[in-house]
Amino acid sequence: MSAHASFWEAVVAAVASLRSSKLRSFLTLLGIILATTTLIAVMSVIRGMDVYIADNVSNMGADGFRVRRIVMMQWDPKKFLEMQRRNPQLNREEFEFLRTHVTLTRELGIEASRLVDVHNGKEHAENIQLIGASANMELIGNFKADEGRFLNDVENRRRMPVAFIGKDVRDHLFLTGDPIGKHITVDGIPFEVVGVAKPKGSVFGQSQDNYVIVPAETYFKTWGARQGLGYDAMANDQEHLQAAQEEVRVLLRSFRHLRPKDDDTFSMVTSDSLLNFWNQLTGAIAATAIGVVSVFLVVGGVVIMNIMLAVVTERTHEIGIRKSVGARRQDILNQFLVESALLAASGGLMGVIVSVLVAVLVRSLTPVPMSIPVSAVAVGVTLSATVGLFFGIYPAHRAASLDPIEALRMEK
């Protein structure tokens, strides 16, 4: 019997086995289905979030960094309280000191924010993020105008009442007509709209387009500059990012008269640090998922082995007949190995189908992005088939070792 014929005979036998006892087959493959579904679902969430984080959350660019009073990459209540006590608010004086002394930073901007109510006649929107920003925040923060333009230096220096609004604010307050040149009131103060931003979408269901940006000096004049300030910077180029950060750190420590052994009383964050934190988080998620998947695979493999042992017992007479007409030991071994692998692979394919349905539901009903990578499907099916092959070795070896005379004595 040729290897090709033996393989296809094993395929036909595996399909017949699945069809003859659908409930038993489903229960047999349940562990494999759960393992494959879990593996692909986790890989899909991580893949989708990787793309999402890179495109939406980390908008500083490869050469950007931020200075904030407190940045917590990992929640530590004790450390947070310590930083609350130790870190003073950022202020305009030290920003001016930085702006006049930095040499490795091509852009240095300042911003502050608060929540406000915004009105346009009878239309109004609540809990809008008001941002006071220097004119170069257009470049640093990647704010692109969809209509009109961004704020400029002249408007900032003269503390003019002008505003650049996000798409959500435009949709709420200007149901019809062009908003450019129209006025909105922010906490009762009128501002002329000079531009509307291109939409940035949402992060975890939280809109990134629900804001109003006004000149920083206008903001400070109206709402003060005592708290909530932050500095945003861009290094001369990506190669000098670390050096630019270190320069800003040294200048800030000097301005605050910190001694060499003192800890920084401010926080700095870059796109890389955000992505590194995300990678650490997804690494922990992946490690946990691997543990769960391993348990499911072992359970599924043991069940498949037991079922295949039962199949060997059921087919003992058939094995005896095949051996008596010339089937080799290798032919019997291959048949049961292929059948076991295909049985497990079919469970993997069912897991793929389930994971695709889960991905569609999650994308439709929640803000969590899921993107099923082809590699996840390939890994899931291949891993399932490998588990079936591994746990099918003992039943296949037992079938191949049967004595044909003894096997023929067994009744069908």
N, C-alpha and C positions, 0 to 999 in steps of 0.2 A: 504494500500500500504506500503510495507516495505521500510525502509530507504535506503537499498541497491538499490532497484528498482528505488526509487525516485532520487537517486544520478545519476544513469546511464541514466535515462530519461533526467535529466538536462544536462548531458554531451552531449547526442545525440542532444538535442535542441540547445545547444550552438554551436556545430559544424555545425548544419544545418543553424543556423543564420549567422555564418561566411561565409559559402559557398554560401548562397542565395544572399548576397550583399557584394561582395568582396571589392569594392571601398569604400563603407560606413564603412566596418569593418576596412580597412586600415587607413582611415582618423580618425576613432574613436580611434584607437590604436596608432596613430602617437606620441602623447605625451608620452605614456608609452614606446614606442620603443626608442625614443630619450633619455628618462630618464635612461632606462636600459643600452643603449649603452654608454652614458656618464659615468655612474657609473662604469661599468666594465672596460671601457677604462682607466679611471683615476686610478682605483685600479690596473690595469695591468701595467701601466707605473710606478706607485709607487713601486709595487712589483718587477718589473724588475730592476728598478734603485736601490732599496735596496740591492738586490743581487749583482748588478754590482759595486756599491760603496764599499760594504764590500769586494768584491774579487779583485778589481782593483785599485780604487782610494786610499783607505786607506791601504797602504802596510807597515805601520810601525809596525804592530803587536800589541798585547794587552799590551805589556810592553815598547813600543817605544814612543819617543817624539822628536820634532825638535825645534831648536832655529833659528829664522830668524830675520832679521832686521825689516821687516814689514810683518804681516799676517792680512789680512782683511777678516773676516768671513761674514760681511755684508757691502756692498759698501756704504761708507759715505765719500764723497769728502772732507768735512771739516776736518774730523778726519784723512783722508789719508794725506792731506797737513800738518797737525800738526805733524803726525808721520814722514813725510819726513824731516821736519825741526828739530825735536827733536831727532830722533834715528840715531846715528852714524853707520857707517858700522861695521860689525863684523870683527875682525882681528885675526891674528895668535897668537899674544901675549896673548890675553885673552883666546884663545883656549888652549894654553899650560898651562895657570894658572888653567883653569878648569880641564884639564886632570890630573894634578898632585895633585889636591885637592879633587876631588869627591870621595865619599866612597860608595854611594848607586847606582852607575851606573857601569854596567859591561862592557859596550862598549860605547866609545865616539869617533865619527868620524867627519871628516871635509870634506867639498866639495865646489866646485865652478863650475860655468858653463858659457858657451857662445856659440854662433852659429858660425859654421865654414864650410868651404868647404873641402871635403875629396876626394882624388884621388887614383886610382890604375891603373897606366898606362893611357890608353885612357878612362877608365871608371871613372866617377866622380859623386858625389852627393852633392847637395847644402843644406844649412840651416840645417846641422846636429848638434844636441846638443852635445857639447864637455863637458865632466864632469871630473874634477880633483878630485879624491877621495882617501881617505886613504884605506888601505887594508881591514880594518874591515867593509867597506861598503858592502862587499859581504854578510855579515850576517845581518847588520842593514837594508840595502835596499832590501834584499831578491833577490839578483842577482845570479841566478843559471846558471852554464855553461852547454851548450848543446854540445859544442865541446871545447876541450882544457881546460883551467882553468881561474880563476880570477887572478888579480894582487896580489903580495905578499909584505910583509914589506921590504924585501931586495931591491926590485925594487923601492920601494918608497924612501927609505933612500938614495939610490945611484942615484936617479933621472934618472932612465933608460927610454929610449924611447920605451915603450911597450904599447899595447892597447888591451882592451877588448871591442868587438863591439856588437851592437844589431843586430837582425835578418834582419831588413830592410837594414842596411848598408851592411851586408854580401850579400844579394840578389842583391843589386845594383852594388857592386864592384867586387864580385866573382861569376860570372855567372856559371862557371864550376870549378871544382877542390877544394882542401882543402885549406882554408884560413890560417890555423895555420902555423906559421913560415914565412908567406908572409909579404910584407911591404905595407903600405899605407902612403900617405902623408897628413898631416893635416896642412892646411895653409902653404904648402910648406915644412913642416918638416917631415922627415920619421919616422914611428913607426912600430915596429914589432907586428903583431897580435898574441896574446897568447891564446885567447879564444873568443868564440861566445856564447852569452847569449840565454837561453831559451826564447821564445817569451812571452810577457805579454799581447799582444792584443792592443786594442785601447780604449780610453775614449772619448765618444761623437764624434767619427770619427777621433780623433787625435791619431795617432800611438804612442805607448809607447816603440817602439823598434827601434827608429831612433836616435841612440846615439853612441858615442865613449867614453869610459872611459879610462883615463890615470892616472898614479900615481899622487897624490896631489902635491908632491914636484916637479915633472917634470912640472906639469901645472904652479905652482908658478914661477918656474925658467924661463919658456918660456913666459907666458902671464901675470905674476904678480899676486899679492894677495891684491889689493887695494879695490876691490868691488866684490859683488856677493857671498860672503862667507856664508856658513851655517853650523850649527853643528847638527849632528844626534846622538841620544843617545838611549841606551836600559837600563832600570832599572834592578836591580838585579833580580826582579821578578815582577809580576803584582801587588802584594799586596803593594809593595814599590814604585809604579809609582808616586803617588802624592808626597811622601816624596823625591824621586829623583828629581822631577821637582822643588820642593821648595828649595832643596839644590843647584841646579844649579842657580836658580833665586837669592838666597842669595849671592852666590859666584860672579855672574856677577854684581850684584848691588854693592858689596864690591869693585870689581876691578874698577868699573866706579865711585866710590866715590859718590854714590847717597845717599841723606839723606832720613830718614824714610818717610817723607811726599812726596817725589818725586815719580812721576809715573815711571814705568819701561820704559827703553829706548830700548827695544827689545821685540820680540814677541815669544810666545811658543805655540806649537800646538801638540795635540795627536790624535790618531785614534778616541778616544771617542769624542773629541771636533768636529772633522770633521763629525762624525756620528750624533752627537747632532744637529749640524747646519743643516745637511741634514734632520733630523727628523722634525726640526722646519719648514723648507721650505716645506716639503711634508705635514705637518700639515696644513699650510696655503693653499696649493693647494687643499687638501681634503676638508677643510672648504668651500672654494669657490665652489668646485664641488657639495657639499651637497646642497648649496643654489640653484645652477642651477637645480640639480636633483629634489629638492623639488618643484620648480616652474613647471617643466615638469610634475611631478606626480600629482600635484593639478589640472593643466589644463587637463591632461589626465583623471583624476578621474571625474571631472565635466562633461567632454564630455561623458564618459561612463554612468554616471548617467542620463544625458539627453537622450541618446540612449535607455537605459533600460526603462525610462519612456515612450518613444515612443513605445517600444516593448510591454509594459504592455497595452497600449491603443490598439495596433494592436491585442493583444490576449485576449481582454476582454471577447469576446464570448466564446473562448476556456476555459478560467478560469471558466466562469459560468457553462459550461458543466461538467468540472472536479469536481467542488464543488457539483453539483447536483447528481453526481454518487458516492459521498462519500469521495472525496479528502478533507483532513483536511487543516485547515489554515496553519499548520506547513509544510505540503507538498508543498503548493504553495510558502511559504516563502523560503523553502530550494531550490526549483527549480530555483527561480530567483537569489538567492544569489550565488548558484553554477555557474549559467550561467554567472553572472557578474564577478565572480572570475576567471573562466576559460577564459573569454574574455580577461581580463587584463593579465592573465598568458601567453596567447598565444602571446600577445604583448611583454611580457618579453622574451619569447623564441626567437621571431624575433630579439629583441635587442641583445640577446646573439649571434645569427648568425652574425648580422652586426658587433658586436664588435670583433668577431673572425676574420672576413675578414679585419677589420681595423688593428688589431694586426699583421696579416700576411703582409699586405701592408707596415705598418710602419717599421717592422723588415727588410723587403726586400729592401725598398727604402731609409731608413734613418738610422743613427747610434744609434737612440734611442732604447734601449732594452725594450721589452714588454713581460711580463710573466703573462698569465691569471690564477689567482688562482681559484681553484674549489670553494672556499668560495665566491668569487665575483659572480660567476654564480648562486650559491645557493641563495645568498642575493638578487641578481637582480630579479630572478624569484619569490622568496618568497615575496619580497616587492611589486612587481607588482600585484601578486594575492591578497595580503593584501589590497592594494589600491582599487582593483576591489571589494573586499568584503565589504570594508568600504563604498564606494560610491554607492554600490548596495543595502545597507540597506533600504534607503527610497523607491526606486522603488519596492523592494521586499515586504516591509511592505504595500505599497499602493495596490499591487496586491493581497496580502493575505487578505486585509480588504474589498475587493469588495463584495458587496451583490450579491449572486448567481442569484436572480430573476432579478435584474437590469442588471447584466452582460449578462444574456441570451437574454434580449431585444435588446442588441447591435447587429447590423448586422455584419456578417463576413467581 
